[in-house]
Structure formats: C-alpha cells, structure tokens
Amino acid sequence: MPYEPPTVDEIRADALQAYRNLVPGADISEDSEIYARATVAAAVAAQICFGVRYVEDQIFPDSADSANLERHGGVFEIDRLEAVAASGGSLELSGTPGLVVAAGLTGLHADGTEYVSTSGVTLDGVTGLGLVDLDAVTTGSVGNKTAGDELVIQTPPAGLDSTATLDTDIEGGTDDELDEAYLGRVLLRMRAGNAGGTNADYVQWASAVDGVIHADCLALRNGPGTVSVAVYSEGVGGFRTPASNALRVAVLAALLLVRPVTAEVDVPAVTPVTQAVTVEILEYEAGYDEADVRAAVAAAIPSHIYGLDTGGGLYRSQLGRAISAVGGVMDYNLTVPAANVAITVDSSVVEVLEPGVVTVT
C-alpha cells in the first residue's frame, strides 16, 4: 500500500516516548526543553518523510507530476503532443459583384481567434457572394468553429464587406496534450509493448502524430499483408472527427517509417454516417428535475455514439444502457433507431457512426 508519511505530532510523540524510555522520570511536558527540541526535530523529520512520499509518487507514471510523467514517456520516446491549428473550413464573403479577392485575408472571431484565407475568389456577378478556403492561425481547439459563425475581416479591400460567415465547420484544432491523455499513451506502450506490427503498435504510432486524438487499426482490410489505420482529429464540441487529408498524409508518412517492411499500410478517408436517435422518458425518479434529466440523456447519447470504434455498429441494448445509466431515468422508450445499425468497413469504404438529430421528449 502507498507510503503514508507520519505527521509532526506522531513523530514528536515517538521521540518523547523514546527519550522517556532512555531517561526515566525526564520532564517531557509541553513547557519543557525536551518537548521543544523534539518538536524541532519532528518538523525536520516530517519534511524528509514527505519527500520520500513525493519520490514514491514519481516512480509510477499514473501518480507522477507533469514533468516526471514526461520522463516516463521519454524512456519510450513518447513525446507530448503539441497544439495544432484548425483547418479545412470555408468562408462566405460578400461584396461588390465581380470583385476579385486574393488569398491571405485575415479574419477575427468574437473570441479573438485569428483565421486566414488560403484561396482567392471572384465574387458572383449577381449575388456578390463567394467562398474561400479557411485555416486557423491561432492554434488549439479554440479554432474549431461551426458553420454560421461570423468573422470580422481585418483591413478588407475596397468593395468587400467587413463581416463574413463560415459556410462549413472548421475543425482539427487540438490543444497541447493534457496529462490524462498523455498518460494513457504511455500506459498503452507499457502494457502492450512494441511487438513489431500488432494492432496496438499501429494505434500507438498513429497517435504520436500531432493533431491525432484517436486511431483505430483495421488489419487486413485490403487483404493479407495489409493494414489500414483510421485516424481522427478534434471536431466542434471536443468530439472526434475524421482527419483532414493533410493529417492523413502526415500519419501515413510516420507509419511508413516504423511499419514492418512486409506490411502494406494506408490511412483511408473515413466516411461519417449520421444516425438520428429519438427517445421518450416515460418515468422519472423522485427528486430529479425532468428538464435536467432530459438534457443529461441528450448529452449521453452523442457521447456513446462518438465512443464507437471505426466500423462499430450501434446496438440498441448498449445505447439503452447509456440512457438508463443517467441519474433520474426510471423507464424510457427508444423509438429511433428501431433496430441495430450496421455500417461498413471493406476495401472500398471505411465508415464510422456519428450522431444525427437527437430528440429527447
């Protein structure tokens, strides 16, 4: 069991008892010199004991502080992932019809996140609208924004409106890896080892690329000797989203450096398949607010679906357990989906389930 360092009072009591055993009849009352000396010695000893407890914590990665956790990871050459900027969005500009707009526009979100357009456009001759590609300049998940969010264009050219609207979600921004996620990768390496090409190896190798928050190994997808690795970056709301082409290329390059020479490796595009869910809460436990329970169920359903592996189907019984596990739910009726949902992973397509419209009544 973990070492529990003694307190100052405990150490002093032991010291006083030892002194009395050596010098019977000695005055060890609180006003005595012996008591004062024992207190000083106990305070010093307690500091040493707490130092021993700190050293014990650092021996194990799951109790080590951030700096020493990185030392554990360094033994296996596992570095903490760095923040990545979101990319792959599109921005709808408006202005004078026919206006030619060059790439390189800078836009700011209300929260201060900075973006830059990576393509130019000629605004429509009638509507004055046009789409440009957009990447975040600010690194981190703060750059993940949803379609409809507005940006303010900094120093727009003449004829271009100063506000623009995201036409599609911009995703893929990730923060510096937190201790919890980093610890998970270190423990996976310690537990699974490095066997020169197992499923766990490919997951570890892919997860070591900045921007990847989840990876699934799809062994033999294209036949004997082939390995596919599905990778995901962070989307809006903090959930996984299929990796961009650029991130897939980066992961493939990393895998080609470490794969067994006989393995044919690819990092395929992942096709999201949305699934609507409708559930009716029939009975609530006493003492729970019904609106809070419905909100918790509405949050539990996407969390369950996003937790499914690539190619993993949706089973009504498992979804039902996620619903019934929410505090306050006594009984419910799951109407959509009406049956288990299967998706496809084969040589032509790699699918993953994502939540569609979630309705809780």
Order of alpha helices (4+ residues) and beta strands (2+ residues): alpha-alpha-alpha-beta-beta-beta-beta-beta-beta-beta-beta-alpha-alpha-beta-beta-beta-alpha-beta-beta-alpha-alpha-beta-beta
